[in-house]
Amino acid sequence: MGQNAPASQDFVISRTPARGTSTGSPGYGLWRFDPDADEILTPMPLSSKAAFDPTHSLVPIGRYLLEWGPLMLQPYQPCFPYRLFEFDPQSDDPLNATALQHGLWTKTKFWQYRPDFGNPEGAHEGYDSGNELLLLPLGGFMLNVIPTEGRGTFQLWNFDPSPLKPGAADPLPVPYTPQGSFDSIQFGHELIPLGNYVLDRVPETGEYWVWSFDPQSVMPLGQPAIQRGQWTDIDATHSLAVIGDLVLDWTPADGAYRLWRFDPRSANPLTGPLRQGTLPEGLRAGIELTGIQSLRAIDPARAEMPGTVDFMRSKIKHVVYLMLENRSFDHVCGWLYGKGETGINFVGDDRPFDGVDEGMFNVDPGMPEKDGKPTPVYVKKYKNGELSDDWDLDFLPEDPYHDKSDVLRQLFYTNRDGYAQRAAPDMGGFVWNNGVHEVMWTYTPEQLPVLNGLAKGFGVSDAWFSAMPGATDPNRAMSFTGSALGQLNNFQNGTQYTYWPLSPHRQSMWKVLWSNGFTDWKIYNSVEWMNFVHTYHLFLQGQIPSVDAAITQNRSSFIEGIDQFKQDARAGKLPAFSMLEPAWIATSGTSSYHPGADLVPGEVALNEIYEALKAGPAWKETLFVITFDEHGGIFDHVKPPYAVNPWPNDVNDGFRYDIMGVRIPTIVVSPWIKEKTVFRSPKEVAYDGTSFAATLLRWFGIPESRWCMGDRIMQAPSFEGVLQCTSPRDESPTLTPPYDRTFPREGKSGRSERLHDLHRLMAPRAVTALAAGKLGPDEINRISEQILADATDLKSLHAMLDALAKRLA
């Protein structure tokens, strides 16, 4: 390790637990782990009184350690004592830190009752056998396994540290899945968690399996295994300890070790060895090693280097995230810079700005020319790129198609089997799939001066893709949870939407934050019916019991309106992380930028958010990220790259979630960003919808091994490199929103906006939220259908929803 390199923040605890006839020892050791140091384990000083009960078990989960003792009779029933506490490597007795939560688990919490209906003398109650509590930490969950000779009983439990209510809150409050049984895991197997995976080995035989952990699956370690095989050089004389994605393989008899990197895609998942040698004296027979990755501290030296994560963490105290709807990059930002324009600050690489030009085209096979060839349809500037009170900033006759099957047709026109063959997309099918030429039309910076003004005044990526070829819900899911949650298209309204939070799903970035002790975040909603919060309902509700309880008691604890956001921004009271929802349905028009809607309200709302941030005292400590969920079926010329499947066993209708979607704008705003910045990925993997969450979690200092949000986000590049200024800029641009016929420069036209597909998707969801617990599913569906049938424009739709809200209040 270099002289000026920061100390490793990975650690190993060594102790001698009671096993079999051995009573163990209360003494323990703490070691700093550094695979690049002369010695991989360096002892840390501990108090001479540092001790830990050798009969107790210990596992790391999130930023905590969970300790539990053997079965005891108290009070009047068999119980396991437990304690949850934070790990502080600077303490001289870190295993005796003050408990965040403590209490007793009854045995019946884990060993469930089974009726004996086959007993000829009458049924009697029975319980699964065994007294040893085995808990396996997996991201924001804990897997309980009860192995017997012929069965591997399991149940997945939700982990909730309840950091805002310390005391006696159970950190495993509710089961996340029903109890079940593994197909092949049973007594004699050792299960080792490694991020999104579990390494399953049989020490006596050397057999191993690699399982993908999926919390939304009925079988959380489901078939097929990702890898399986048999080691000839790792047997029962070897012990394995995990630190991040590294596996320490050692023989307690003599202390010999090998250090491997875990790669679930390798034929042998332990690749290397990276190092080998002998562990320090004292780490021999009877010792158990537990690896711990602490939260990443800011490196003071790198904190002064612009473009690094440490610089971002030292300068940025508030991250604001706004995800808009359904516009491609060429469509709304393609004319930002002209060909050969100079003065652009490129980050990542210095290729010319990849904008649009009027020589690009698709063909319309439905309009053949005289020679029989399809008519070319060229890129076009809407109304020559001008603003006027005589027309609206809205030209698409219908919402373009953008479900998975449609987007694949848009990507692969000349080779219809291109996706199956992993061919490069040709981007030629937009007109063919949609049947309208308007999907080739574009807006100019003069027509969208706020969106483009922020892009030019700060930074924009011209190489950022939607996470998958598909619609709003799966792309938002990819951005918030790391995967599409097994969906291909928008989640269906009705019972699927209503009861969505009641089914287990993969964890969101909010659950990762919560499991790691970060509670300073809010979702700001743009709909006046505050019980309709789209993001919370689909991607957070049901994942963190204490958050659900807090929101039920006081919605403003984690959910507020967009007006409150602007007040908080101006007053310097924003949380560390703010997620903003656009206005899905509003009398003034949607602010989501969705096709079919006039774009003036979106520009006005975006400018109001920007001005509120700029006016606040925390402006110089804020990063504002603006992105779109997907392209909405509209043309872009850049070919999306193939990518890793977020969950290796995910396949739906032949689609493996292994190609990115169409390019979209992502704009970053901060006084630490140079004017006219254009940023690209610093590595071979392109930016996509998962890159925001990857950047956010790194900004919070959470080790990647704790994310457990799938494989795509683990490879996603982060964008801290855009923060290039050595000091914050004093000047920021002032922008003027556009105008049009419906929203003229002076006064209002009185025209109401037409309905489009986003309204038809969101209105039933708003009805569901308003009527939850008050009306049955059939009545909710009937009201939703009636409202959509009676609504003639956006104003009438809003009025009917508002009347329903008042009636059900």
C-alpha positions in Angstrom: 0.0 0.0 0.0 1.4 3.4 -1.0 2.5 5.8 1.8 -0.3 8.3 1.1 -3.1 5.9 0.3 -6.1 5.9 2.8 -6.4 3.2 5.3 -8.7 0.3 4.2 -12.2 0.4 5.7 -12.7 -3.3 5.6 -12.3 -5.4 8.7 -12.3 -8.9 10.0 -13.4 -10.0 13.4 -11.7 -13.2 14.8 -13.3 -15.1 17.7 -13.5 -18.6 19.1 -17.2 -19.5 19.3 -18.6 -22.4 21.3 -18.9 -25.3 18.8 -19.7 -29.0 19.7 -17.8 -29.9 22.9 -15.7 -26.7 22.8 -16.8 -23.9 25.2 -15.1 -21.3 23.1 -13.5 -18.2 24.4 -14.9 -14.7 25.1 -11.9 -12.9 23.8 -12.0 -11.6 20.2 -9.7 -9.7 17.8 -10.3 -7.0 15.3 -8.2 -6.8 12.1 -7.9 -4.2 9.3 -8.2 -6.1 6.0 -6.2 -4.7 3.0 -5.5 -7.0 0.1 -2.9 -4.6 -1.2 -0.9 -4.3 2.0 2.2 -6.4 2.9 0.1 -8.3 5.3 -3.6 -8.6 4.5 -4.6 -8.6 8.2 -3.3 -5.9 10.6 -4.4 -6.1 14.2 -6.4 -3.2 15.6 -5.9 -2.1 19.3 -8.7 -3.4 21.6 -9.3 -3.0 25.3 -8.1 -5.7 27.6 -11.7 -6.1 28.7 -13.1 -6.5 25.2 -15.2 -9.7 25.2 -18.0 -11.3 23.4 -20.2 -14.3 24.5 -18.8 -17.3 22.6 -22.2 -19.0 22.6 -23.7 -16.1 20.6 -23.8 -15.8 16.8 -22.9 -12.6 14.9 -23.6 -11.4 11.3 -23.2 -8.0 9.6 -26.3 -6.5 7.9 -26.4 -3.0 6.5 -24.4 -0.7 8.7 -25.2 -2.9 11.7 -24.2 -6.1 13.4 -26.9 -8.5 14.6 -26.1 -10.7 17.6 -28.3 -13.5 19.0 -27.8 -16.0 21.7 -28.8 -19.7 22.1 -32.3 -20.8 23.1 -33.3 -19.9 26.6 -36.4 -20.2 28.7 -37.7 -16.7 29.2 -40.3 -15.7 30.0 -42.0 -19.1 30.3 -41.3 -20.0 26.7 -38.2 -20.8 24.6 -36.6 -17.6 23.3 -33.5 -16.3 21.5 -32.1 -13.0 22.9 -31.0 -10.6 20.2 -29.2 -7.3 19.9 -28.7 -4.9 16.9 -25.9 -2.4 17.1 -23.7 -0.3 14.9 -20.1 -1.3 14.2 -17.5 1.3 15.0 -14.0 0.1 14.1 -12.4 3.0 16.1 -13.9 1.7 19.4 -11.7 -0.3 21.7 -14.6 -2.8 22.2 -16.7 -2.6 19.1 -18.8 -5.7 19.8 -20.2 -4.1 23.0 -21.6 -0.9 21.4 -24.9 0.4 22.7 -27.7 -1.5 21.2 -30.0 0.2 18.7 -32.6 -2.6 19.2 -32.7 -5.5 21.6 -35.2 -8.1 22.8 -36.3 -11.7 22.6 -37.4 -13.8 19.7 -39.7 -16.7 20.5 -38.7 -20.0 19.0 -42.1 -20.2 17.3 -41.3 -17.1 15.3 -39.0 -19.2 13.2 -40.0 -22.9 14.0 -43.5 -23.0 12.7 -46.2 -25.3 13.8 -47.2 -28.3 11.6 -50.4 -30.3 12.1 -50.0 -34.1 12.1 -53.1 -35.0 10.1 -51.8 -38.5 9.3 -51.8 -39.7 12.9 -54.4 -42.5 13.2 -54.9 -41.7 16.9 -55.7 -38.1 16.1 -53.9 -35.0 15.0 -51.5 -33.3 17.3 -49.4 -30.1 16.9 -45.7 -30.4 16.0 -42.9 -28.1 15.2 -39.9 -28.3 12.9 -37.0 -29.9 14.7 -33.7 -28.2 15.8 -32.7 -25.5 18.2 -29.9 -23.7 16.3 -31.0 -20.4 14.8 -29.3 -19.9 11.4 -29.7 -16.4 9.8 -28.2 -15.4 6.5 -27.9 -11.6 5.8 -28.9 -10.7 2.2 -29.1 -7.0 1.5 -32.2 -5.7 3.3 -33.4 -9.2 4.2 -32.5 -12.0 6.5 -32.9 -15.6 5.3 -33.7 -18.1 8.1 -32.7 -21.7 7.3 -33.6 -24.8 9.3 -31.7 -27.7 7.7 -32.4 -31.3 8.5 -31.2 -34.5 6.8 -34.1 -34.6 4.3 -35.3 -31.0 4.2 -34.0 -27.4 3.9 -36.8 -25.3 5.5 -36.4 -21.6 4.8 -38.2 -18.3 5.3 -37.2 -14.8 4.2 -37.6 -12.0 6.8 -37.7 -8.3 6.2 -34.9 -6.4 7.9 -35.9 -3.0 9.4 -33.5 -1.5 11.9 -36.1 1.2 12.8 -33.2 3.8 13.4 -35.7 6.6 14.2 -37.2 4.5 17.1 -34.4 2.9 19.1 -35.2 0.5 21.9 -37.1 -2.6 21.5 -38.3 -2.6 17.8 -37.8 -6.1 16.3 -35.3 -5.7 13.4 -37.0 -8.7 11.8 -40.6 -7.5 12.2 -42.4 -9.5 9.5 -41.8 -12.4 7.1 -41.3 -11.3 3.5 -42.2 -14.7 2.0 -44.0 -17.7 3.3 -42.0 -20.6 4.8 -40.9 -23.1 2.2 -38.3 -25.8 1.4 -35.3 -25.7 -0.9 -35.0 -28.3 -3.6 -31.4 -29.4 -2.8 -30.2 -27.4 0.2 -30.2 -29.4 3.5 -28.2 -30.4 6.5 -24.5 -30.4 5.7 -24.6 -27.4 3.4 -22.8 -24.2 4.2 -24.4 -21.0 2.8 -22.2 -18.0 2.2 -23.8 -14.7 1.2 -22.0 -12.6 -1.5 -24.0 -9.6 -2.5 -26.7 -10.7 -4.9 -25.6 -14.3 -4.7 -25.2 -17.2 -2.3 -22.3 -19.6 -2.5 -23.6 -23.0 -1.3 -20.9 -25.6 -0.5 -20.8 -29.1 1.0 -17.4 -29.1 2.8 -17.2 -32.9 3.1 -17.4 -33.4 -0.7 -16.2 -30.1 -2.2 -19.4 -29.7 -4.2 -20.6 -26.2 -4.7 -23.5 -24.2 -6.2 -23.9 -20.5 -6.9 -27.5 -19.3 -6.4 -29.0 -16.0 -7.4 -30.8 -14.4 -4.5 -34.2 -13.0 -5.5 -36.4 -11.6 -2.7 -39.5 -11.5 -5.0 -39.3 -15.1 -6.0 -41.2 -17.9 -4.2 -37.9 -19.7 -4.0 -35.4 -16.9 -3.0 -32.5 -19.1 -4.0 -34.2 -20.5 -7.1 -33.4 -22.9 -9.9 -31.4 -23.1 -12.0 -28.1 -22.6 -10.2 -25.9 -20.0 -11.8 -22.9 -22.3 -11.5 -22.2 -25.7 -9.9 -19.2 -27.9 -9.6 -16.8 -29.6 -7.3 -13.6 -28.3 -5.8 -10.7 -30.7 -5.3 -8.6 -28.2 -3.4 -11.3 -26.7 -1.0 -12.7 -29.3 1.4 -13.7 -29.6 5.0 -10.3 -28.6 6.3 -10.8 -25.2 4.7 -12.8 -22.3 6.1 -14.2 -19.5 4.0 -14.7 -15.8 5.0 -16.2 -13.1 2.8 -15.1 -9.4 2.7 -17.0 -7.6 -0.1 -16.5 -9.6 -3.3 -13.3 -11.3 -2.0 -13.3 -14.7 -0.4 -10.6 -15.6 2.1 -10.0 -19.4 1.9 -7.8 -20.6 4.8 -6.9 -23.8 6.7 -7.2 -23.3 10.5 -4.7 -26.1 11.1 -1.7 -24.1 9.8 -3.1 -20.6 8.9 -2.3 -21.0 5.2 -4.6 -18.8 3.1 -5.5 -17.9 -0.4 -7.5 -14.8 -1.4 -10.0 -15.2 -4.3 -12.3 -12.8 -6.2 -15.9 -14.0 -6.5 -17.2 -14.0 -10.0 -20.6 -15.8 -10.4 -20.2 -16.0 -14.2 -16.8 -17.8 -14.0 -16.8 -21.6 -14.4 -15.1 -21.6 -11.0 -16.7 -18.7 -9.1 -13.5 -18.3 -7.0 -11.1 -16.7 -9.5 -7.4 -16.3 -8.8 -5.9 -16.6 -6.3 -5.1 -12.9 -6.0 -2.8 -13.6 -3.0 -1.7 -16.4 -0.8 0.4 -16.8 2.3 0.0 -17.4 6.0 -2.3 -15.6 8.4 -0.9 -14.1 11.7 -0.2 -16.4 14.6 -3.3 -16.9 16.8 -5.6 -17.4 13.8 -5.6 -21.1 13.9 -7.9 -24.0 14.9 -11.2 -23.1 16.5 -11.1 -19.5 15.1 -14.0 -18.1 13.1 -13.5 -15.1 10.9 -16.3 -12.6 10.0 -15.7 -9.9 7.4 -17.2 -6.4 7.7 -17.2 -3.5 5.3 -17.8 -0.2 7.1 -19.3 2.8 5.5 -16.8 4.5 3.3 -15.2 7.5 4.9 -14.3 10.5 2.8 -10.6 10.5 1.8 -9.3 14.0 2.7 -6.8 14.1 -0.2 -9.2 13.0 -2.9 -11.9 15.3 -1.4 -9.8 18.2 -2.9 -9.7 16.5 -6.4 -12.6 17.6 -8.7 -14.3 14.7 -10.5 -13.9 12.2 -7.7 -16.6 10.6 -5.5 -14.8 12.0 -2.4 -14.9 15.5 -3.9 -18.7 15.1 -4.6 -19.2 13.8 -1.1 -17.4 16.7 0.5 -19.1 19.4 -1.6 -22.6 18.1 -2.2 -24.9 17.8 0.8 -28.3 17.6 -1.1 -29.2 15.5 -4.2 -32.5 16.3 -6.0 -33.8 13.8 -8.6 -36.5 14.6 -11.1 -37.6 12.0 -13.6 -39.7 13.2 -16.5 -41.5 11.3 -19.1 -41.0 9.8 -22.6 -38.8 12.0 -24.7 -35.7 11.0 -26.7 -32.4 12.9 -26.7 -32.6 13.9 -30.4 -36.2 15.0 -29.9 -35.7 17.6 -27.2 -31.9 18.2 -26.9 -30.5 17.1 -30.3 -29.9 20.7 -31.5 -28.2 21.9 -28.3 -24.9 22.4 -30.0 -24.1 22.8 -33.7 -21.6 20.7 -35.6 -18.1 21.8 -34.9 -19.1 24.1 -32.1 -16.2 24.9 -29.8 -16.0 25.7 -26.1 -17.7 22.5 -25.0 -16.3 20.9 -21.8 -16.2 17.2 -22.5 -16.0 14.8 -19.6 -15.4 11.1 -20.1 -14.1 11.4 -23.7 -13.8 14.3 -26.2 -15.8 12.9 -29.2 -17.9 15.7 -30.9 -21.3 16.4 -29.5 -23.6 13.6 -30.8 -26.7 15.6 -31.9 -29.3 15.3 -34.5 -29.3 16.6 -38.1 -31.8 16.9 -40.9 -30.1 14.3 -43.0 -31.2 11.5 -40.7 -34.3 9.6 -41.7 -36.4 6.5 -41.3 -38.5 5.1 -44.1 -42.3 4.7 -44.4 -43.0 1.4 -46.1 -46.7 2.4 -46.2 -45.9 5.2 -48.6 -43.9 3.8 -51.5 -42.4 6.1 -54.1 -42.8 5.7 -57.8 -40.0 3.2 -58.0 -41.6 1.2 -55.2 -39.1 2.0 -52.6 -40.3 3.2 -49.2 -40.6 7.0 -48.8 -37.7 8.4 -46.6 -39.0 10.5 -43.7 -36.4 13.0 -42.5 -35.8 14.6 -39.2 -37.6 17.9 -39.1 -37.7 20.9 -36.8 -41.2 21.6 -35.6 -42.4 24.9 -37.0 -38.8 25.7 -38.0 -37.9 25.7 -34.4 -39.8 28.8 -33.6 -42.2 29.9 -30.8 -45.5 31.6 -31.5 -48.9 32.4 -30.0 -50.4 30.8 -33.0 -49.5 27.1 -32.3 -48.9 24.8 -29.4 -45.7 23.1 -28.3 -47.5 19.8 -28.9 -47.5 18.1 -32.3 -47.7 14.3 -31.9 -51.2 13.1 -33.0 -51.1 10.2 -30.6 -48.9 8.8 -27.9 -46.3 6.9 -29.8 -46.0 3.1 -29.1 -43.3 2.3 -26.6 -44.0 -1.1 -25.1 -41.1 -3.7 -25.2 -42.2 -5.3 -28.5 -42.7 -1.9 -30.2 -39.3 -0.5 -29.1 -37.6 -3.6 -30.4 -39.3 -3.0 -33.8 -38.1 0.6 -33.6 -34.5 -0.6 -33.0 -34.4 -3.5 -35.5 -36.1 -2.5 -38.8 -33.9 -4.2 -41.4 -33.2 -7.3 -39.3 -36.4 -8.2 -37.5 -34.5 -11.0 -35.6 -31.7 -8.6 -34.6 -32.3 -8.8 -30.8 -32.3 -12.6 -30.8 -29.1 -12.5 -32.8 -27.5 -9.8 -30.6 -27.1 -7.7 -33.7 -26.5 -3.9 -33.5 -29.7 -1.9 -33.7 -30.3 0.1 -36.9 -32.7 2.6 -35.4 -34.8 2.5 -38.6 -38.2 1.4 -37.3 -39.8 4.4 -35.6 -42.0 5.5 -38.5 -42.7 1.9 -39.5 -43.9 1.0 -36.0 -45.9 4.1 -35.3 -47.3 4.8 -38.7 -46.9 8.6 -38.3 -44.1 10.9 -39.5 -44.2 13.2 -36.5 -42.0 10.8 -34.5 -39.1 12.2 -36.6 -39.9 15.8 -35.6 -37.9 17.7 -33.0 -37.9 20.7 -30.7 -35.1 23.3 -30.7 -33.5 25.0 -27.8 -35.5 28.1 -28.6 -38.7 26.1 -28.1 -37.6 24.4 -24.9 -35.4 27.1 -23.4 -35.5 25.8 -19.8 -34.5 22.2 -20.5 -31.9 23.2 -23.0 -30.8 26.2 -21.0 -30.0 24.0 -18.0 -28.2 21.5 -20.3 -26.0 24.3 -21.7 -25.7 26.3 -18.6 -24.5 23.3 -16.6 -24.1 19.7 -18.0 -25.8 17.1 -20.1 -25.0 13.5 -21.2 -25.3 12.7 -24.9 -24.6 9.1 -24.2 -27.2 8.1 -21.5 -29.8 5.4 -22.3 -33.0 4.4 -20.8 -32.5 1.1 -18.9 -34.5 -1.1 -21.2 -36.6 -0.9 -24.4 -40.0 -0.5 -22.8 -42.5 1.8 -21.1 -42.7 4.0 -18.0 -43.2 1.5 -15.2 -40.4 -1.0 -16.0 -38.0 1.8 -16.7 -38.8 3.6 -13.5 -38.4 0.3 -11.7 -35.0 -0.2 -13.3 -33.9 3.3 -12.1 -35.3 2.9 -8.5 -34.7 -0.9 -7.9 -32.1 -2.0 -10.4 -34.4 -4.2 -12.4 -37.8 -4.1 -14.1 -39.1 -6.4 -11.3 -39.8 -9.0 -13.9 -42.2 -6.8 -15.9 -42.1 -6.0 -19.6 -44.6 -3.2 -19.9 -46.6 -0.9 -17.7 -48.1 -2.6 -14.7 -51.7 -3.2 -15.3 -54.3 -1.1 -13.4 -57.0 -2.8 -11.4 -56.1 -5.6 -8.9 -52.4 -5.8 -10.1 -51.8 -2.2 -9.3 -54.1 -2.1 -6.2 -52.4 -5.0 -4.5 -48.9 -4.5 -5.8 -47.4 -3.5 -2.4 -48.8 -6.7 -0.8 -46.5 -8.9 -2.9 -42.8 -9.3 -2.3 -40.5 -7.3 -4.6 -36.8 -6.6 -5.0 -35.6 -3.8 -2.8 -35.5 -0.2 -3.9 -32.7 2.3 -3.3 -34.7 3.7 -0.4 -34.6 0.4 1.4 -30.8 0.2 0.8 -30.5 3.6 2.4 -32.7 2.6 5.3 -30.8 -0.6 6.0 -27.6 1.4 6.1 -29.0 3.9 8.6 -29.8 6.8 6.2 -33.2 8.3 7.0 -32.9 11.8 5.6 -34.9 11.5 2.4 -38.3 12.5 1.1 -40.5 11.9 -1.9 -42.1 15.1 -3.1 -45.4 14.6 -4.9 -47.0 16.8 -7.5 -50.7 15.7 -7.1 -53.0 17.5 -4.7 -54.5 14.1 -3.6 -51.7 13.2 -1.3 -52.8 9.6 -0.9 -51.8 9.1 -4.6 -48.0 8.9 -4.6 -47.1 6.8 -7.6 -43.4 6.2 -6.7 -44.2 5.2 -3.1 -47.0 2.8 -4.0 -45.0 0.9 -6.7 -41.4 1.0 -5.5 -41.3 1.5 -1.7 -44.6 0.6 0.1 -44.4 -2.8 1.8 -40.6 -2.8 1.9 -39.9 -0.9 5.2 -42.5 -1.5 7.8 -41.5 1.4 10.1 -41.6 3.8 7.1 -45.1 2.5 6.2 -46.2 3.0 9.8 -44.7 6.5 9.9 -46.5 7.5 6.7 -49.8 6.2 7.9 -49.5 8.3 11.1 -48.0 11.4 9.4 -47.6 11.4 5.6 -45.3 14.4 5.8 -42.6 12.3 7.6 -41.4 11.0 4.2 -43.9 12.4 1.6 -44.6 16.1 0.9 -46.1 18.1 -2.0 -44.0 19.9 -4.6 -45.0 23.3 -3.2 -43.5 22.2 0.1 -40.3 21.2 -1.8 -40.0 24.7 -3.2 -40.5 26.1 0.3 -37.9 23.7 1.8 -35.4 24.6 -0.9 -35.7 28.3 -0.4 -35.4 27.9 3.4 -32.5 25.5 3.2 -34.4 22.6 4.8 -34.1 20.0 2.1 -33.2 16.4 3.1 -30.1 14.8 1.9 -32.0 13.1 -0.9 -35.2 14.4 -2.6 -37.1 12.5 -5.2 -39.6 14.6 -7.2 -42.6 13.3 -9.0 -44.0 15.4 -11.9 -47.6 16.4 -12.0 -49.4 13.5 -13.7 -52.8 15.2 -13.8 -53.4 18.9 -13.2 -55.7 21.6 -14.4 -52.6 23.6 -15.6 -51.4 20.7 -17.6 -49.0 17.9 -16.8 -45.4 18.9 -15.9 -44.1 15.5 -17.0 -43.2 16.4 -20.6 -45.2 13.3 -21.7 -46.1 13.2 -25.4 -49.7 14.4 -26.1 -49.2 17.2 -23.5 -48.3 20.8 -24.1 -44.7 21.3 -23.0 -45.1 24.8 -21.6 -46.3 23.6 -18.2 -43.4 21.3 -17.9 -40.9 24.0 -18.8 -42.6 26.4 -16.3 -42.5 23.8 -13.5 -38.9 22.8 -14.2 -37.9 26.5 -14.0 -39.7 27.0 -10.7 -37.8 24.1 -9.2 -34.5 25.4 -10.5 -35.2 28.9 -9.2 -36.3 27.6 -5.8 -33.0 25.7 -5.5 -30.9 28.6 -6.7 -32.6 31.0 -4.3 -31.9 28.8 -1.2 -28.9 29.0 1.1 -27.9 25.4 0.2 -27.6 26.1 -3.5 -23.8 25.7 -3.5 -24.2 22.3 -1.8 -26.9 20.9 -4.1 -26.8 18.6 -7.2 -30.0 18.6 -9.2 -30.4 15.7 -11.6 -33.1 15.8 -14.4 -33.7 12.7 -16.5 -36.4 11.0 -18.5 -37.6 7.4 -17.9 -37.6 6.4 -21.5 -38.0 7.8 -25.1 -41.7 7.4 -25.5 -41.5 5.8 -29.0 -39.8 8.9 -30.5 -36.8 8.8 -32.9 -33.2 8.9 -31.7 -30.3 7.9 -34.0 -27.8 6.4 -31.4 -27.8 2.7 -31.2 -28.4 1.4 -27.6 -25.7 -1.1 -26.4 -26.3 -4.5 -24.9 -26.0 -4.8 -21.2 -26.0 -7.3 -18.3 -29.3 -8.9 -17.2 -30.0 -7.4 -13.8 -31.1 -10.7 -12.4 -29.5 -13.7 -14.2 -32.6 -15.9 -14.2 -34.9 -13.2 -15.5 -36.5 -14.0 -18.9 -39.9 -12.9 -20.0 -41.4 -13.8 -23.4 -37.9 -14.4 -24.7 -36.5 -11.1 -23.4 -33.6 -11.2 -21.0 -33.4 -7.5 -20.0 -29.9 -7.4 -21.6 -30.1 -4.4 -23.9 -30.5 -0.8 -23.0 -33.4 1.3 -24.3 -33.3 4.4 -26.5 -31.1 7.4 -25.6 -32.6 10.0 -23.3 -31.5 13.4 -21.9 -29.9 13.5 -18.4 -29.0 16.9 -17.2 -27.0 17.8 -14.1 -27.2 21.2 -12.4 -24.9 22.5 -9.8 -22.6 25.5 -9.3 -19.7 22.9 -9.2 -20.4 22.0 -12.9 -18.8 24.0 -15.7 -20.9 25.7 -18.3 -21.4 23.7 -21.5 -20.4 20.4 -20.0 -21.1 17.2 -22.0 -20.4 14.0 -20.1 -20.0 10.4 -21.1 -19.2 7.2 -19.2 -15.6 7.0 -18.1 -15.6 3.2 -18.9 -16.9 0.8 -21.6 -20.3 0.4 -19.9 -22.6 3.2 -20.9 -24.8 5.3 -18.6 -28.3 4.1 -18.2 -31.2 4.4 -15.8 -29.4 2.5 -13.1 -26.5 5.0 -13.1 -28.3 7.5 -10.8 -28.9 5.0 -8.0 -25.3 3.8 -8.4 -24.0 7.4 -8.0 -26.4 8.1 -5.1 -25.3 5.0 -3.1 -21.6 5.8 -3.7 -22.3 9.4 -2.6 -23.7 8.0 0.7 -20.6 5.9 1.1 -22.4 2.5 1.1 -20.1 -0.4 0.0 -21.3 -2.0 -3.2 -21.5 -5.5 -1.6 -24.5 -4.1 0.5 -26.6 -2.9 -2.4 -28.1 -6.2 -3.5 -30.0 -4.5 -6.3 -28.9 -6.8 -9.1 -26.0 -7.0 -11.5 -26.8 -4.1 -13.8 -26.3 -1.5 -11.1 -23.1 -3.1 -10.0 -21.6 -2.4 -13.5 -23.3 1.0 -13.8 -20.9 4.0 -14.2 -21.4 6.9 -11.8 -21.2 10.5 -12.8 -19.3 12.3 -10.1 -16.8 13.3 -12.8 -19.1 16.2 -13.9 -18.1 18.2 -10.8 -15.1 19.9 -12.4 -15.0 23.3 -10.8 -12.5 23.9 -8.1 -14.8 26.4 -6.4 -18.6 26.9 -6.9 -19.6 29.3 -9.7 -21.0 32.7 -8.5 -23.2 33.1 -11.6 -26.0 30.9 -12.8 -28.2 31.5 -15.8 -31.7 32.9 -15.5 -34.1 31.2 -17.9 -37.4 32.3 -19.4 -40.0 29.6 -20.1 -41.6 29.3 -23.5 -45.1 30.3 -24.6 -47.6 29.0 -27.2 -51.3 29.3 -28.2 -52.7 27.6 -25.1 -50.2 29.3 -22.8 -49.6 32.7 -24.5 -47.2 35.4 -23.5 -50.1 37.5 -22.2 -53.1 36.1 -20.3 -54.5 32.6 -20.9 -56.3 31.2 -24.0 -58.9 29.3 -22.0 -58.3 26.2 -24.0 -58.0 22.9 -22.1 -55.4 20.3 -22.8 -56.5 17.1 -24.4 -56.2 13.7 -22.7 -53.3 11.4 -23.6 -52.2 7.9 -22.6 -50.4 9.0 -19.4 -53.7 10.4 -18.1 -55.5 7.1 -19.0 -52.8 5.2 -17.2 -52.6 7.4 -14.1 -56.3 8.3 -13.6 -57.3 4.7 -12.5 -54.3 4.6 -10.2 -55.4 7.9 -8.6 -58.9 6.4 -8.1 -57.4 3.3 -6.5 -55.4 5.5 -4.1 -58.4 7.6 -3.2 -60.7 4.7 -2.7 -58.3 2.3 -1.0 -60.0 0.7 2.1 -63.3 2.4 1.3 -64.5 0.7 -1.9 -64.1 -2.8 -3.3 -62.0 -3.6 -6.4 -65.0 -4.0 -8.7 -66.4 -0.6 -7.6 -63.0 1.0 -8.1 -62.7 -0.4 -11.6 -66.3 0.7 -12.4 -65.6 4.3 -11.3 -62.3 4.4 -13.1 -63.9 3.3 -16.4 -66.8 5.7 -16.0 -64.5 8.7 -15.3 -62.3 7.9 -18.3 -65.5 7.5 -20.5 -66.9 10.8 -19.3 -63.8 12.9 -19.4 -63.5 15.1 -22.5 -60.3 16.9 -21.7 -57.7 17.3 -18.9 -59.8 19.9 -17.1 -62.9 17.7 -16.8 -60.8 14.7 -15.8 -59.2 16.6 -13.0 -62.6 17.9 -11.9 -64.1 14.4 -11.6 -61.1 13.1 -9.7 -61.3 16.1 -7.4 -65.0 15.5 -6.8 -64.3 11.8 -6.0 -61.6 12.8 -3.5 -64.0 15.1 -1.7 -66.8 12.5 -1.7 -64.5 9.9 -0.2 -62.7 12.2 2.3 
